[in-house]
Amino acid sequence: MRDVVRGPGEALPHNLWNGGVALDVQAPAPLQRRHGPRRTAFPIPAGIHRGAIRIIRQEAIPAHGGTGEGSAHRLETYAPEREERPMRAIVIESEGAAPRLLEDADESLLSGDVELDVLASSLNFKDGMALAGKGIARAHPLIPGIDLVGRVTGSVGSDTERFSAGDLVLLNGDGIGESLHGGFATRARVRPDALVRLPAELSAERAAAIGTAGFTAMLAVLRLEDAGLTPDAGDILVTGASGGAGSIAVALLAGRGFRVLASTGRVEENGEYLRDLGAAGVLDRRELSEEPGRPLQSQRFAGAIDGVGSTTLANVLAQTAWGGTVAAYGLAQGPDLPTTVLPFILRGVALAGVNSVDCPLPLRQRAWDALADELDLDLLDGMTTSIGLSETIGHADRILAGEVRGRTVVEVTQ
């Protein structure tokens, strides 16, 4: 992507990204006062004719529809020649049916009060399960994709008054890609309840790279923060560290000054990658995953973020120090937990669950504000790869097999 700077009324070049124009706009004064000059790139969706765009502006508007000072993206467009294009989407027609990419999908499938042009999505472990028919899809037909970043094109109902046409927004979970149509399409209609304005520090592509994985990682970090864990407490373990959520958790914790130990099944392949993200040490996952040990073991960790579950989580709990907290968000190894109550009643260990799907809006806003403020965007870029929507179905088996490292952005027009 080549970024350019244009002010209101200035002509735009015809460089295209995903059918749109990649722009670089100066952040408004309130953001510059807090962070210094910042720039961000975002695409104009394909539905807007490139010759009809007049103004692109970042406004110092309440970032999440509240009354406080904030900054979020809004695109102002003049579109006398709106180019209507068919909706492109991956669709799972019925239970057990193989997913198909449709170049002219039925837009009447969509329902929801906020209409969006989808700018980008991402591929998560749960998306891989949905595409592989492993029980995630709860309604049919279904457009999968549990993440989306989009531009508001219209809305109905009093609950949508905080959004205007042109607002850039993001949505993680809230049932999309499972029981509601999700982000693997060029169009979407969604509920406003969990919709968050895109922070001004982030481009649409970077927000998609963060996605549910990064959002979940920050929720887990906030669980540790709310439990009172500080860097001087000791080592923090991250399991499943080379996956999307694990990678971002390592980067976030290291950025906060914690000494992070990263557990992975591919130490030789991923060790340098994890150290570049900030891990102080890398563990072979077999130390924790092969068999349950004693219910109380040597105290190694002040806390942990676990995306694996099963035997791994049981051993992590057994090795967590007195008063420590373990934030659990995943079940890559399994949903079982072969442990006892001893870590809880003899060491005061707390097991804190993390649920990104049903997360209330204020917590969503808190997490995304923290991500925009804390996450090193160079590290994010380094862990991100992009694929087209046409490649997404073929990547499902790879992500389920643990062969996908970091984050994968889905460019929905490709």
C-alpha positions in Angstrom: 0.0 0.0 0.0 1.4 3.5 -0.9 0.1 6.2 1.4 -0.5 9.8 0.2 -1.6 12.9 2.0 -4.4 15.0 0.6 -6.4 17.8 2.2 -10.1 18.6 1.7 -10.8 19.4 -1.9 -7.5 18.2 -3.3 -7.3 15.8 -6.1 -6.7 12.1 -5.4 -4.3 9.8 -7.2 -5.6 6.7 -8.8 -3.7 4.2 -6.7 -6.0 1.4 -5.7 -6.0 -1.0 -2.8 -8.8 -3.5 -2.6 -10.8 -1.4 -5.1 -10.3 1.8 -3.1 -7.9 4.6 -2.6 -5.3 4.3 0.2 -5.0 7.6 2.0 -2.9 9.0 4.8 -4.5 11.7 6.9 -3.1 13.8 9.7 -4.6 13.1 13.1 -6.7 15.9 14.6 -5.3 18.2 17.3 -6.6 16.4 20.4 -4.7 13.3 19.3 -1.6 15.2 18.5 -1.6 16.7 21.9 -1.7 13.3 23.5 0.4 11.3 21.2 2.2 13.7 18.9 1.6 13.7 15.1 0.2 10.4 14.0 -0.9 9.2 10.6 -3.1 6.4 9.5 -4.1 4.7 6.3 -7.5 3.4 5.3 -9.2 2.4 2.1 -12.2 3.9 0.4 -14.5 0.9 -0.3 -15.1 -0.3 -3.8 -18.7 0.9 -3.8 -17.6 4.5 -4.0 -16.4 5.6 -7.4 -12.8 6.8 -7.1 -13.4 9.9 -9.1 -16.3 11.0 -6.9 -14.5 11.4 -3.6 -14.2 15.0 -2.5 -13.3 15.1 1.2 -11.6 12.7 3.6 -11.5 13.9 7.1 -10.7 12.8 10.6 -12.9 14.5 13.2 -12.3 15.0 16.9 -15.6 13.3 17.7 -16.5 11.1 20.7 -14.6 8.0 19.8 -17.4 5.6 20.8 -20.5 7.7 20.6 -20.2 9.2 24.1 -19.6 12.8 25.2 -15.9 12.7 26.1 -13.0 13.8 23.9 -11.8 11.3 21.4 -11.0 10.7 17.8 -12.4 8.3 15.3 -12.5 8.0 11.6 -15.3 9.4 9.4 -15.2 9.5 5.7 -17.1 12.3 3.9 -17.8 11.4 0.3 -19.5 13.0 -2.6 -20.8 10.2 -4.8 -22.9 11.3 -7.7 -22.0 8.0 -9.5 -22.2 5.3 -6.8 -21.1 2.1 -8.4 -23.4 -0.7 -7.5 -21.5 -4.0 -7.3 -22.8 -7.5 -6.5 -22.0 -8.7 -3.0 -19.1 -11.1 -2.8 -19.3 -13.6 0.0 -18.4 -17.0 1.4 -21.6 -18.9 2.2 -22.2 -22.1 4.0 -25.6 -23.1 2.6 -26.6 -25.8 5.0 -25.3 -27.9 7.8 -22.6 -30.2 6.5 -22.3 -28.3 3.2 -18.9 -27.2 2.0 -18.4 -23.4 2.0 -18.5 -21.7 -1.4 -17.3 -18.3 -2.6 -20.2 -16.6 -4.4 -19.4 -13.6 -6.7 -23.1 -12.5 -6.7 -24.4 -13.5 -3.3 -28.0 -12.7 -2.3 -27.8 -9.5 -0.3 -31.4 -10.1 1.0 -29.8 -12.7 3.4 -28.4 -9.8 5.5 -30.3 -8.5 8.5 -29.3 -5.9 11.1 -29.9 -2.2 11.7 -26.5 -0.9 10.6 -25.5 -1.3 7.0 -21.8 -1.6 6.1 -19.4 -1.8 3.3 -16.9 -4.3 4.7 -13.3 -3.1 4.3 -11.4 -6.1 5.8 -11.9 -9.2 7.9 -9.5 -11.7 9.4 -9.1 -15.4 9.7 -9.3 -16.9 13.3 -9.2 -20.4 14.7 -12.9 -20.3 15.1 -13.4 -19.3 11.5 -11.3 -22.3 10.5 -13.7 -24.5 12.5 -16.7 -22.9 10.9 -15.3 -23.4 7.4 -14.3 -27.0 8.2 -17.8 -27.8 9.5 -16.6 -28.4 13.1 -19.7 -27.1 14.9 -19.2 -23.4 15.0 -22.0 -22.5 12.5 -25.3 -22.4 14.3 -27.5 -21.1 11.6 -27.8 -21.7 7.8 -27.2 -20.3 5.3 -24.3 -18.5 7.0 -21.6 -16.1 6.0 -18.7 -16.9 8.3 -16.1 -14.5 9.7 -16.2 -13.4 13.3 -14.4 -10.1 12.6 -15.1 -7.2 10.3 -14.0 -3.6 9.8 -16.4 -1.5 7.8 -17.8 1.8 6.7 -21.3 2.7 7.7 -23.6 3.3 4.7 -26.9 3.5 6.4 -28.8 2.7 9.6 -32.3 2.4 11.0 -33.8 2.6 14.5 -33.1 4.8 17.5 -30.4 2.5 18.8 -28.2 3.5 15.8 -28.2 7.2 16.2 -24.6 7.3 17.4 -23.5 6.2 13.9 -23.5 8.3 10.7 -22.9 7.3 7.1 -19.1 7.4 6.6 -18.2 6.3 10.1 -15.5 3.6 10.2 -16.4 0.9 12.7 -15.3 -2.5 13.8 -17.0 -5.6 15.2 -15.6 -8.7 16.9 -17.8 -11.6 17.9 -21.4 -10.7 19.0 -22.5 -13.8 17.2 -21.3 -12.9 13.7 -19.8 -15.8 11.8 -21.7 -18.2 14.1 -25.4 -17.4 14.4 -25.4 -14.1 12.4 -23.8 -13.3 9.1 -20.2 -12.3 9.4 -17.3 -10.6 7.8 -16.3 -12.8 4.9 -18.3 -10.6 2.4 -18.1 -7.2 0.9 -21.4 -6.1 2.6 -22.8 -6.6 6.0 -25.7 -5.6 8.2 -25.1 -5.9 11.9 -26.6 -5.0 15.3 -25.3 -1.7 16.8 -25.0 -3.2 20.3 -21.3 -4.2 20.1 -20.2 -1.9 17.3 -17.1 0.2 18.1 -15.8 3.2 16.2 -12.4 2.5 14.6 -9.8 4.3 16.8 -8.1 7.1 14.8 -4.7 5.6 15.4 -5.5 2.4 13.5 -6.1 1.8 9.8 -8.9 -0.6 8.7 -6.3 -3.2 7.7 -4.5 -3.0 11.1 -7.7 -3.2 13.0 -8.6 -6.4 11.1 -5.1 -7.7 11.9 -5.8 -7.2 15.5 -9.3 -8.6 15.2 -10.8 -11.0 17.7 -7.4 -12.5 18.5 -5.9 -9.2 19.6 -9.2 -8.1 21.2 -9.2 -11.3 23.2 -5.6 -10.9 24.2 -6.2 -7.4 25.5 -9.2 -8.7 27.5 -7.0 -11.3 29.1 -4.3 -8.6 29.9 -7.0 -6.5 31.5 -8.0 -9.4 33.6 -4.5 -9.6 35.0 -4.4 -5.9 35.4 -7.7 -5.9 37.3 -6.3 -8.7 39.5 -3.5 -6.3 40.6 -0.6 -8.1 38.8 2.4 -5.9 38.1 5.7 -6.5 36.4 7.5 -6.9 39.8 5.2 -9.9 40.7 7.3 -12.3 38.5 7.1 -14.2 35.2 3.9 -14.3 33.2 3.3 -17.4 31.0 1.5 -17.2 27.6 0.5 -20.6 26.1 -0.3 -21.0 22.5 2.1 -18.1 22.1 2.7 -18.4 18.3 -1.0 -18.1 17.5 -2.8 -14.9 16.8 -4.1 -14.2 20.4 -0.9 -15.6 22.0 1.4 -13.5 19.8 -0.4 -10.3 20.6 -0.6 -11.2 24.3 3.2 -11.6 24.3 3.7 -8.2 22.7 1.2 -6.4 25.0 2.6 -7.9 28.2 6.2 -7.2 27.2 5.2 -3.6 26.3 3.8 -3.2 29.8 7.2 -4.3 31.3 6.3 -7.9 32.2 8.9 -10.7 31.9 7.1 -13.0 29.5 7.6 -16.8 29.0 6.1 -18.0 25.8 5.0 -21.6 25.3 4.9 -23.1 21.7 4.9 -26.4 20.0 7.5 -25.3 17.5 10.4 -23.9 19.6 13.0 -24.0 16.8 10.7 -22.5 14.2 9.0 -19.9 16.4 11.6 -19.1 19.1 13.2 -16.1 17.4 9.8 -14.8 16.3 8.5 -14.9 19.9 11.7 -13.2 21.3 11.2 -10.5 18.7 7.8 -9.9 20.1 9.3 -9.5 23.6 9.4 -13.0 25.1 12.2 -13.4 27.6 12.1 -17.2 27.3 10.5 -19.8 25.1 9.1 -23.1 26.5 8.3 -26.3 24.7 4.6 -26.9 25.1 5.3 -30.6 26.0 6.5 -29.4 29.4 2.9 -28.6 30.2 0.7 -30.6 27.8 1.8 -34.3 27.9 0.2 -35.4 31.2 -1.3 -33.8 34.3 1.2 -33.5 37.1 0.5 -33.2 40.8 -2.2 -30.7 41.6 0.4 -28.5 43.3 3.8 -28.2 41.7 6.7 -25.8 41.9 5.6 -22.2 41.8 6.9 -20.8 38.5 4.5 -18.2 37.3 3.0 -15.1 38.8 0.2 -15.3 36.3 -0.6 -16.7 32.9 -2.7 -16.2 29.8 -3.9 -19.6 28.4 -5.5 -20.3 25.0 -5.0 -24.1 25.2 -7.1 -25.6 28.1 -7.1 -29.3 29.1 -3.9 -30.7 30.6 -1.9 -27.6 29.8 -4.2 -25.4 31.8 -4.2 -27.9 34.7 -0.4 -27.8 34.9 -0.3 -24.0 34.5 -2.7 -23.7 37.5 -0.6 -26.1 39.5 2.6 -24.1 38.8 1.1 -20.6 39.5 2.4 -18.8 42.5 0.3 -17.9 45.6 -2.3 -15.3 44.7 -1.7 -15.5 41.0 -4.2 -15.1 38.3 -4.6 -17.2 35.1 -6.8 -15.7 32.3 -8.2 -18.5 30.1 -9.7 -17.8 26.7 -9.2 -21.0 24.6 -9.4 -24.7 24.2 -6.9 -25.6 21.5 -5.9 -28.8 23.4 -9.4 -29.5 24.7 -12.3 -28.3 26.9 -11.6 -30.6 29.8 -9.7 -29.5 32.9 -8.1 -32.4 34.8 -7.3 -30.6 38.0 -8.5 -30.3 41.6 -9.5 -27.3 43.8 -6.1 -27.3 45.6 -4.5 -24.4 43.6 -7.6 -22.3 44.4 -8.0 -23.1 48.1 -4.3 -23.6 49.2 -2.6 -21.0 47.0 -5.4 -18.5 46.3 -4.9 -18.9 42.6 -7.7 -17.3 40.5 -8.9 -18.7 37.2 -10.4 -15.8 35.2 -12.5 -16.5 32.1 -12.3 -14.4 29.0 -15.3 -14.2 26.7 -14.9 -11.9 23.7 -18.2 -12.8 22.0 -20.6 -11.5 24.6 -18.3 -8.7 25.9 -20.4 -5.6 26.9 -19.8 -2.4 25.0 -18.0 -0.4 27.7 -15.4 -3.2 28.1 -15.1 -3.5 24.3 -14.3 0.3 24.2 -11.8 0.0 27.0 -10.0 -2.9 25.3 -9.8 -1.1 21.9 -8.7 2.1 23.4 -5.9 0.2 25.2 -5.0 -1.6 22.0 -4.8 1.6 20.0 -2.6 3.2 22.7 -0.3 0.3 23.6 0.2 -2.2 20.7 3.4 -1.7 18.8 2.2 -1.4 15.2 5.5 -2.4 13.7 5.3 -5.7 15.7 1.7 -6.1 14.5 2.8 -5.6 10.9 5.6 -8.1 11.3 3.2 -10.8 12.5 0.5 -10.2 9.9 0.0 -11.7 6.5 -2.8 -11.0 4.0 -4.9 -13.3 1.9 -7.8 -12.7 -0.5 -11.3 -13.9 0.2 -10.8 -16.4 -2.6 -7.9 -18.0 -0.5 -9.7 -18.1 2.8 -11.5 -21.5 2.5 -8.2 -23.2 1.7 -6.6 -21.7 4.8 -9.0 -23.3 7.2 -7.2 -26.6 7.5 -3.9 -24.8 8.0 -5.0 -22.7 10.9 -6.6 -25.7 12.6 -3.4 -27.7 12.2 -1.4 -24.9 13.9 0.4 -24.0 10.7 -0.6 -20.3 10.7 1.6 -18.0 12.8 0.5 -14.6 14.0 -2.4 -12.9 12.2 -4.1 -13.2 8.8 -6.0 -10.4 7.3 -8.7 -11.2 4.7 -9.0 -8.7 1.9 -12.6 -9.3 0.9 -12.5 -7.8 -2.6 -9.6 -10.1 -3.6 
